[in-house]
Amino acid sequence: MIEVKRLGGQFTEHGLMNTPSSSPNSPARRFFGLIAWVLGAIGAYFLLTRHFDHVLQAVPFVLLLACPLMHVFGHRHGHGAHQKEHGERSKDD
């Protein structure tokens, strides 16, 4: 099992383990989530109203970057993750 220390929990091969401090219903987590959404909405408003022409110029590059990013993050960091879930061993083990 791969463990990487992180504030509020631990990462393993299968995602974030829930610990009492990383509960999705904790008041602090909800508050900071709300703050992040509000700041993101304000930033998006000013970005789209003040710099719309620059946003339109960046659209082709964002689409080109979306393909490799979805490949890397969409496959759960490797193709061997499905074999390990079913108890099979990969060639690397």
Backbone hydrogen bonds in HBPLUS format (Angstrom, degrees):
<---DONOR---> <-ACCEPTOR-->    atom                        ^
c    i                          cat <-CA-CA->   ^        H-A-AA   ^      H-
h    n   atom  resd res      DA  || num        DHA   H-A  angle D-A-AA Bond
n    s   type  num  typ     dist DA aas  dist angle  dist       angle   num
A0004-VAL N   A0011-PHE O   3.37 MM   7  5.38 147.0  2.49 132.7 140.3     1
A0011-PHE N   A0004-VAL O   3.31 MM   7  5.38 174.4  2.32 148.8 149.9     2
A0009-GLY N   A0006-ARG O   3.30 MM   3  5.64 160.5  2.34 133.8 129.2     3
A0017-MET N   A0010-GLN O   2.97 MM   7  5.66 171.1  1.98 168.1 169.7     4
A0012-THR N   A0015-GLY O   2.95 MM   3  5.35 154.9  2.01 139.2 147.2     5
A0015-GLY N   A0012-THR O   3.37 MM   3  5.35 173.0  2.38 106.2 107.3     6
A0022-SER N   A0019-THR O   2.93 MM   3  5.27 146.6  2.05 112.0 122.3     7
A0026-SER N   A0023-SER O   3.25 MM   3  5.55 169.4  2.26 117.4 117.3     8
A0030-ARG N   A0026-SER O   3.09 MM   4  6.37 161.1  2.12 156.4 161.7     9
A0031-PHE N   A0027-PRO O   2.92 MM   4  6.05 157.5  1.97 147.7 154.1    10
A0032-PHE N   A0028-ALA O   2.99 MM   4  6.16 171.3  2.00 152.4 154.2    11
A0033-GLY N   A0029-ARG O   2.95 MM   4  6.00 145.8  2.07 139.3 149.3    12
A0034-LEU N   A0030-ARG O   2.92 MM   4  6.10 153.1  2.00 144.7 151.5    13
A0035-ILE N   A0031-PHE O   2.95 MM   4  6.24 158.9  1.99 150.5 156.4    14
A0036-ALA N   A0032-PHE O   2.94 MM   4  6.06 155.0  2.01 140.2 146.9    15
A0037-TRP N   A0033-GLY O   3.02 MM   4  6.27 157.7  2.07 147.0 152.4    16
A0038-VAL N   A0034-LEU O   2.97 MM   4  6.20 159.4  2.01 151.5 157.1    17
A0039-LEU N   A0035-ILE O   2.93 MM   4  6.11 170.2  1.94 154.4 157.2    18
A0040-GLY N   A0036-ALA O   2.91 MM   4  5.98 153.4  1.99 143.3 151.4    19
A0041-ALA N   A0037-TRP O   2.89 MM   4  6.06 151.0  1.98 143.4 151.1    20
A0042-ILE N   A0038-VAL O   2.96 MM   4  6.22 158.0  2.01 151.0 156.8    21
A0043-GLY N   A0039-LEU O   2.92 MM   4  6.07 162.4  1.95 146.7 152.0    22
A0044-ALA N   A0040-GLY O   2.86 MM   4  6.01 156.6  1.92 144.6 151.3    23
A0045-TYR N   A0041-ALA O   2.94 MM   4  6.08 153.8  2.00 143.0 150.1    24
A0046-PHE N   A0042-ILE O   3.08 MM   4  6.36 170.4  2.09 155.6 156.4    25
A0047-LEU N   A0043-GLY O   2.88 MM   4  5.97 154.2  1.95 146.6 154.9    26
A0048-LEU N   A0044-ALA O   2.91 MM   4  5.96 161.6  1.94 147.1 151.6    27
A0049-THR N   A0045-TYR O   2.87 MM   4  6.01 152.3  1.95 150.1 158.4    28
A0050-ARG N   A0046-PHE O   2.92 MM   4  5.56 159.1  1.96 138.1 144.6    29
A0051-HIS N   A0047-LEU O   3.07 MM   4  5.27 144.2  2.21 124.3 134.1    30
A0054-HIS N   A0051-HIS O   3.12 MM   3  5.38 123.1  2.46 102.7 116.4    31
A0055-VAL N   A0051-HIS O   3.04 MM   4  6.37 152.2  2.12 151.9 160.6    32
A0056-LEU N   A0052-PHE O   2.99 MM   4  6.28 157.2  2.04 150.8 156.1    33
A0057-GLN N   A0053-ASP O   3.15 MM   4  6.38 145.2  2.27 136.5 145.4    34
A0058-ALA N   A0054-HIS O   3.15 MM   4  6.38 133.9  2.37 139.1 150.3    35
A0058-ALA N   A0055-VAL O   3.12 MM   3  5.18 133.2  2.34  97.2 109.9    36
A0062-VAL N   A0058-ALA O   3.00 MM   4  6.23 154.0  2.06 157.6 166.1    37
A0063-LEU N   A0059-VAL O   3.03 MM   4  6.27 157.9  2.08 154.3 159.7    38
A0064-LEU N   A0060-PRO O   3.02 MM   4  6.29 152.6  2.10 143.1 150.6    39
A0065-LEU N   A0061-PHE O   2.93 MM   4  6.14 150.9  2.02 144.6 152.4    40
A0066-ALA N   A0062-VAL O   2.92 MM   4  6.03 134.2  2.14 140.6 152.8    41
A0069-LEU N   A0065-LEU O   3.25 MM   4  6.29 159.0  2.30 150.0 156.3    42
A0070-MET N   A0066-ALA O   2.88 MM   4  5.92 157.9  1.93 150.0 155.3    43
A0071-HIS N   A0067-CYS O   3.11 MM   4  6.30 150.0  2.21 144.7 153.2    44
A0072-VAL N   A0068-PRO O   2.96 MM   4  6.17 161.5  2.00 149.5 153.4    45
A0073-PHE N   A0069-LEU O   2.94 MM   4  6.01 173.2  1.94 153.6 155.6    46
A0074-GLY N   A0070-MET O   2.74 MM   4  5.02 134.0  1.95 128.1 138.7    47
A0084-LYS N   A0080-GLY O   3.32 MM   4  6.58 157.8  2.37 153.0 158.3    48
A0085-GLU N   A0081-ALA O   3.33 MM   4  6.49 144.3  2.46 140.8 149.0    49
A0086-HIS N   A0083-GLN O   3.27 MM   3  5.47 135.8  2.48 100.6 111.3    50
A0088-GLU N   A0083-GLN O   3.09 MM   5  5.24 135.2  2.30 165.5 154.1    51
A0087-GLY N   A0084-LYS O   3.36 MM   3  5.26 165.3  2.38 103.8 105.3    52
A0093-ASP N   A0090-SER O   3.33 MM   3  5.69 144.7  2.46 105.4 113.6    53
